[in-house]
Amino acid sequence: MRDYFAAISGSAGRLVFSLGYFIVLANTLSIADFGLFATASAAGVMLSRILAFGFTAPLYRIATVKPRLIGTYTAGFLLMSVLSLPVLGLASVVVYLLFFGGDMPPGAFALVVVAEALLWRPAETVVIVNNGLNRFGRGALLVVLGTAVRALAAVLFALVSNGELWLWTQLYLLANAASLLVAAFFFYPWQRMRLRPVLYLRRLADAVYVSSAEVLFYFQMELDKLLVLALGGAQLAGIYAIIMRLVDLTAIPIRTFSMLLVQKMMRTPDMLARIGVRLGIEGVIFAVSTTAILALALILRVFPNILGRNVAEAAPLVLLALFVPGMRNLVEYQAELLFARGQTLLRAINLMLLAGTKAVLLAHVLAAYAASRDIVLALNGVFAALYLVSLLLTYCALSMPAKRV
């Protein structure tokens, strides 16, 4: 509980600054431009998992169980990061051509991807390493600082601009660069770095599985934003992005809990062997997520303009997405269980199946309904179906022996 509250303190601070950042940005950009930026940012987060071919995962495991090797594995992370750049660049071009070619300038998209993949992802890796060392307070502080810097950049943007998307992408890049500099110089547990390719090769397969799973995980998590942009246009994408951003806020305390549970399961992989314990945890996650979005929806119903005029346009739709956060957070939690048990290949396969299922269901919803209200209401069924598929796949995998990595 002490570790959880140390970690959640950062999440609480992040929640405050994230909300401020969201309010300022969503009401400074037009709804269409906010939809483009939010979707590009989601694509950047997905693409960032290609960086270092997933070598963040071995670095995290080493920080958790063999911290004296952090310097050696940090050198491996930097080496793999450089080697992954051509793949990351090619994947970025493909994503741009598929989803953004007719709506967003290539320079603006490139700046967002660089900010997410080459600046924020390494800063996030610093947080992950600190968490692996049980330095939850330091990790939490860095998360708060990174979010605060973005919020400050959004306030500056609101003061000096007329809502130009191109200017915002430049400020966003600078904010993430500042976060990385602070993380690297003041928060990373630097040790003497030595390149040991033999050690990296032993863990490379697991890292690639994790990288593939992470790309697939964020692809299936953010696929809805990409499809809404591609099939519904920038305006609908903006309204959808506002709703899903509010849904994302409910996941912050859940992710903190999942992170601690994953660390515990790395040491004792069979701690969730009993079905009652699994279902009990899932029930709590669903209840907390649903209560959070219900409270937010009721506040917006009574005070629709409390988060600004652009958010007010989407406020009546939030209550219609009542069960989306719970189902979405449970799918994310179940994916983390397989990572904790070392079942990374199965995790990648499961996420690929979930991404395909989500694409089919969401494309059907966008083709069947034109009104935003009907689309948001139908999302409850989409995410319920995804949860059932994830439940079946995950619990079948949990019945197999854990793999120690």
Helices and strands as residue ranges (DSSP letters): H 2-28, H 31-48, G 51-54, H 56-65, G 67-69, H 70-95, I 96-100, H 106-114, I 115-120, H 121-132, H 136-160, H 165-186, H 197-232, H 234-249, H 252-267, H 275-302, H 309-318, G 319-321, H 324-340, H 344-368, H 372-398
